[in-house]
Amino acid sequence: MHIEQIPDAYADTSSFSYHIDEDWYADLDRFRALFAEDWLAATVDELHAAQSFLVREARLIDDGRFNDWLDLFAGDGLYWVPVTAGGGDPRREVSHAFDDHRRLTDRVYWLRTGLAYSQLPPSRTRRLVSNVETFEDLDGTRLIRSNFVIHEYRAGIAKTYVGWYGHVVREAADGWAIRMKMVNLIDSDQYHENLTLVF
C-alpha cells in the first residue's frame, strides 16, 4: 500500500505503524553508523541542552511518569534495546525491545495497569547519565551519545545495568522529540531474567 492510499483514520501512529518501511529502516542504518563515528566537540550550549534533555527524561522514568515519558517520543519514534552490541540489524536479529510508538504505548499502558506480574511490586530505579556527546546531522537531526548506570531495586533484589544510550532527536513544537532511543547494555548478549523495566 502506498502512503498516498492510507486513509486519514490510519494517520494516528498510536494505533497503526504504516510509517515503518524501507526508508525507516534505512534511517536506522544511518543512525547506527553515525553513532559508531567520532564526533567533533560540541559547543557548551549544545552540551547543556543535550544534558538537560537526558536528565529530564531520566527523572520521568525514575519517577514512574511513563505517560509523560511517552510524550517525549515522535509519532514515528523507536525505543530499541538490541541484543547485538551497537544495534545490529533489527531486520535479521532479535532485540530485547523494538517498540514503535504503537507498541511503546502498549508497554506504558501495561505498566500503568498495576497488573504486570513481572512488575509486582514495581521496580524502584535511579539512573546516572554521563559522558554526554552531541552532534547535529546535516538534516538538522541531533544525535546524543551518553553512558548510563541504572540501579534497580525490586522484591528485595538489587540489580545494576550499565551501558550507553544513543538518542536521535528532532525539533518539535514544545522542545525535542525522540526519533530513536537505542539502549546498549554492555551485557546485552547475555541472559537477562527480567527486562520489563524502562531503560
ABEGO torsion letter per residue (X at the ends): XBAAABBAAAABAAABBAABBAAAAAAAAAAAAAAABBBBBBBAAAAAAAAAAAAAAAAAAAAGBAAAAAAABBAABBBBBBABBGGEBAAABBBABBBBAAAAAAAAAAAAAGABAAAOBBBBBBBBBBGBBBBBBAAGBBBBBBBBBBBBBBGGBBBBBBEBBBBBBBBBAAEBBBABBBBBBAAAABBBABAABBX
